[in-house]
């Protein structure tokens, strides 16, 4: 029996009162793919991400993550998320936040989590561990949020507009890291409204926009591109545990 896909969405409908944010969305993502959810602001990308994380109850449809319900997948540590408006605790330092999240996995001596030194280097937060959270720039906050999402070496990464507030060089380094993760079997799903970013990074592009969401034939596999000069691919631990989109609509 083949393993369950990383993400299987069937007939997802989400409403906010009388407003329909996502309407009958079908999406299947096999393990190991890097998939872009491309669409303008308000198209339903963040709502879809929140449904996959179990942060909201859909009006209709079903979401399965690695064969589990979203909430069960989150409890199992199978999803790492970097949300568009993710926050960090105040009056603390970056290293303290990272230590707290690592301890939340409940494993002695960080067993099953990404080795701390490699995690810090991969997320690009060298030199930030002693910095107060309030003193971080926008791009630095994004890199810290990435480190927190990667702590448990999750099989599935959900990234909602992950490169906002990053400069050009930081974006290049970030996507080099994402390619390395995908190469080791992690599934990466990211929401963006930048066509060039989606085309340069994703194996597959899913256009999310009213009235339809579709991945074929508009999606295409990008040409192989060399990594930026000076960038290195990460050597993370393998993920723990461990198609086709039918028309739907997102508003």
PLY file of the C-alpha trace (Angstrom):
ply
format ascii 1.0
element vertex 251
property float x
property float y
property float z
element edge 249
property int vertex1
property int vertex2
end_header
0.00 0.00 0.00
1.54 3.34 -1.02
2.10 5.92 1.73
-0.50 8.60 2.22
0.24 11.87 0.41
1.74 14.73 2.36
-1.45 16.71 1.89
-4.87 15.63 0.65
-7.64 18.26 0.49
-11.07 17.30 -0.78
-13.97 19.69 -1.24
-12.61 22.22 1.28
-15.05 25.05 1.90
-14.41 27.77 4.48
-16.84 30.54 5.34
-16.52 33.61 7.52
-20.14 34.41 8.26
-21.82 34.86 4.90
-18.52 35.33 3.07
-16.99 32.30 1.32
-13.20 32.35 1.58
-12.49 28.93 0.02
-15.05 27.04 -2.06
-14.80 23.28 -2.81
-11.02 23.16 -3.11
-9.41 19.83 -4.08
-5.63 19.48 -3.81
-3.32 16.49 -3.47
0.40 16.95 -2.84
2.69 13.89 -2.88
5.54 13.66 -0.39
8.77 15.40 -1.28
7.36 18.08 -3.58
7.83 21.83 -3.30
4.51 23.45 -4.15
3.63 27.14 -4.44
0.15 28.45 -3.71
0.17 31.51 -5.96
-2.45 34.21 -5.81
-3.20 37.82 -4.90
-3.88 38.98 -1.38
-7.34 37.84 -0.30
-7.40 34.86 -2.65
-7.74 32.32 0.17
-4.13 31.15 0.49
-3.78 31.90 4.20
-7.22 30.47 4.91
-6.16 27.22 3.23
-2.96 27.12 5.28
-4.95 27.68 8.49
-7.31 24.84 7.58
-4.36 22.49 7.02
-3.06 23.43 10.48
-6.44 22.76 12.09
-6.76 26.38 13.19
-10.27 26.63 11.82
-13.16 24.27 11.18
-14.22 24.10 7.52
-17.86 24.40 6.57
-17.43 21.36 4.31
-14.79 19.03 2.98
-11.89 17.12 4.47
-8.17 17.74 5.03
-5.70 14.93 5.68
-2.03 15.49 6.48
0.17 12.42 6.05
-2.97 10.34 6.54
-3.96 12.12 9.77
-6.39 14.88 10.67
-4.71 18.30 10.86
-4.87 18.46 14.65
-3.46 14.94 15.02
-0.65 15.80 12.61
0.20 18.91 14.61
0.22 16.95 17.88
2.56 14.40 16.29
4.98 17.15 15.25
4.49 16.32 11.57
3.95 19.93 10.47
6.26 22.91 10.81
4.56 26.23 10.13
5.80 29.72 9.43
2.74 31.97 9.37
2.46 35.36 7.72
1.64 37.11 10.99
3.50 34.76 13.33
4.51 36.34 16.60
7.37 35.90 19.04
7.18 36.28 22.83
8.40 39.62 24.10
10.86 40.41 26.87
13.00 37.41 26.03
15.99 36.52 23.90
16.07 34.50 20.71
18.04 31.63 22.26
15.54 31.34 25.12
12.63 31.07 22.69
14.44 28.43 20.66
15.26 26.45 23.82
11.63 26.61 24.96
10.30 25.29 21.65
12.86 22.47 21.59
11.82 21.43 25.11
8.16 21.41 24.07
8.82 18.31 21.99
9.32 16.45 25.26
12.39 14.50 24.23
15.40 14.07 26.44
18.43 16.05 25.29
16.64 17.20 22.16
16.23 13.67 20.79
14.35 13.78 17.48
14.85 17.52 17.06
17.16 19.23 14.62
20.70 19.48 16.10
20.95 22.97 17.55
24.17 24.09 15.87
23.05 22.99 12.43
19.58 24.47 12.97
21.07 27.85 13.86
23.36 27.80 10.82
20.68 26.61 8.41
18.12 29.21 9.50
20.79 31.91 9.35
20.40 33.09 12.94
24.09 32.94 13.89
24.80 35.83 16.20
21.13 36.35 17.12
20.74 33.93 20.04
21.57 36.56 22.67
19.56 39.31 21.00
16.27 40.51 22.55
13.29 39.65 20.37
12.27 43.32 20.32
15.60 44.25 18.71
15.17 42.02 15.64
14.68 43.50 12.20
11.84 42.26 10.01
14.07 39.88 8.07
15.71 38.59 11.25
12.29 37.83 12.75
11.42 35.78 9.67
14.61 33.75 10.02
13.91 33.09 13.70
10.37 31.96 12.81
11.87 29.60 10.23
14.16 28.10 12.87
11.18 27.51 15.16
9.28 25.80 12.32
12.22 23.48 11.68
12.96 22.46 15.28
11.23 19.08 15.07
12.48 18.18 11.56
8.86 17.98 10.33
8.01 16.06 7.16
5.71 18.90 6.00
6.57 22.60 6.04
3.83 25.20 5.56
5.13 28.68 4.81
2.76 31.65 4.44
4.48 34.51 2.58
7.78 33.44 4.18
10.10 35.95 2.50
8.21 39.10 3.41
10.57 41.62 5.03
13.62 39.83 3.60
16.09 41.55 1.31
17.25 40.01 -1.98
20.24 38.15 -0.56
18.22 36.82 2.38
15.58 35.52 -0.02
18.17 33.69 -2.10
19.67 32.07 0.99
16.20 31.15 2.26
15.20 29.37 -0.95
18.55 27.59 -1.13
17.66 26.16 2.29
14.20 25.13 1.06
15.70 23.29 -1.94
17.99 21.41 0.41
15.05 20.39 2.58
13.07 19.16 -0.41
16.08 17.19 -1.59
16.06 15.27 1.69
12.40 14.32 1.45
10.64 17.17 3.22
7.48 18.47 1.57
7.42 22.27 1.30
4.19 24.17 0.62
4.42 27.94 0.48
1.96 30.72 -0.23
3.13 33.70 -2.25
1.85 36.42 -4.55
5.19 36.66 -6.38
5.09 34.84 -9.71
8.87 34.97 -10.14
9.41 33.41 -6.71
6.94 30.60 -7.41
8.43 29.90 -10.83
12.01 29.87 -9.56
11.47 27.58 -6.58
8.45 25.32 -6.94
8.15 21.93 -8.63
4.49 22.80 -9.09
2.46 25.99 -8.97
-1.16 25.99 -7.81
-2.93 29.20 -8.81
-5.36 30.16 -6.04
-7.77 32.82 -7.22
-11.50 33.26 -7.56
-13.23 31.48 -9.26
-10.87 28.50 -9.62
-7.77 26.95 -8.15
-5.79 24.92 -10.66
-2.34 23.49 -11.03
-2.40 22.20 -14.61
-1.66 23.17 -17.32
-0.53 26.54 -15.93
1.88 24.92 -13.48
5.26 24.06 -14.85
8.48 22.55 -13.59
11.14 25.27 -13.59
14.49 24.86 -15.21
17.31 23.66 -13.00
19.00 26.70 -11.50
22.40 26.88 -9.80
22.51 27.86 -6.16
23.60 31.45 -5.46
27.31 31.98 -5.05
28.46 31.32 -1.53
25.25 29.57 -0.51
25.30 26.09 0.94
22.70 23.41 1.07
21.73 22.36 4.60
22.32 18.90 6.02
19.21 18.49 8.18
18.08 15.24 9.75
15.59 13.33 7.61
11.95 14.18 8.31
10.29 12.18 11.04
7.52 9.85 10.00
6.61 10.07 7.32
-1.04 14.96 -8.56
-3.50 16.56 -9.44
-5.68 19.52 -8.39
-9.31 19.54 -9.44
-11.03 22.87 -9.99
-12.19 24.57 -6.83
-12.46 28.18 -5.85
-10.94 30.52 -3.34
-11.92 34.06 -2.73
0 1
1 2
2 3
3 4
4 5
5 6
6 7
7 8
8 9
9 10
10 11
11 12
12 13
13 14
14 15
15 16
16 17
17 18
18 19
19 20
20 21
21 22
22 23
23 24
24 25
25 26
26 27
27 28
28 29
29 30
30 31
31 32
32 33
33 34
34 35
35 36
36 37
37 38
38 39
39 40
40 41
41 42
42 43
43 44
44 45
45 46
46 47
47 48
48 49
49 50
50 51
51 52
52 53
53 54
54 55
55 56
56 57
57 58
58 59
59 60
60 61
61 62
62 63
63 64
64 65
65 66
66 67
67 68
68 69
69 70
70 71
71 72
72 73
73 74
74 75
75 76
76 77
77 78
78 79
79 80
80 81
81 82
82 83
83 84
84 85
85 86
86 87
87 88
88 89
89 90
90 91
91 92
92 93
93 94
94 95
95 96
96 97
97 98
98 99
99 100
100 101
101 102
102 103
103 104
104 105
105 106
106 107
107 108
108 109
109 110
110 111
111 112
112 113
113 114
114 115
115 116
116 117
117 118
118 119
119 120
120 121
121 122
122 123
123 124
124 125
125 126
126 127
127 128
128 129
129 130
130 131
131 132
132 133
133 134
134 135
135 136
136 137
137 138
138 139
139 140
140 141
141 142
142 143
143 144
144 145
145 146
146 147
147 148
148 149
149 150
150 151
151 152
152 153
153 154
154 155
155 156
156 157
157 158
158 159
159 160
160 161
161 162
162 163
163 164
164 165
165 166
166 167
167 168
168 169
169 170
170 171
171 172
172 173
173 174
174 175
175 176
176 177
177 178
178 179
179 180
180 181
181 182
182 183
183 184
184 185
185 186
186 187
187 188
188 189
189 190
190 191
191 192
192 193
193 194
194 195
195 196
196 197
197 198
198 199
199 200
200 201
201 202
202 203
203 204
204 205
205 206
206 207
207 208
208 209
209 210
210 211
211 212
212 213
213 214
214 215
215 216
216 217
217 218
218 219
219 220
220 221
221 222
222 223
223 224
224 225
225 226
226 227
227 228
228 229
229 230
230 231
231 232
232 233
233 234
234 235
235 236
236 237
237 238
238 239
239 240
240 241
242 243
243 244
244 245
245 246
246 247
247 248
248 249
249 250
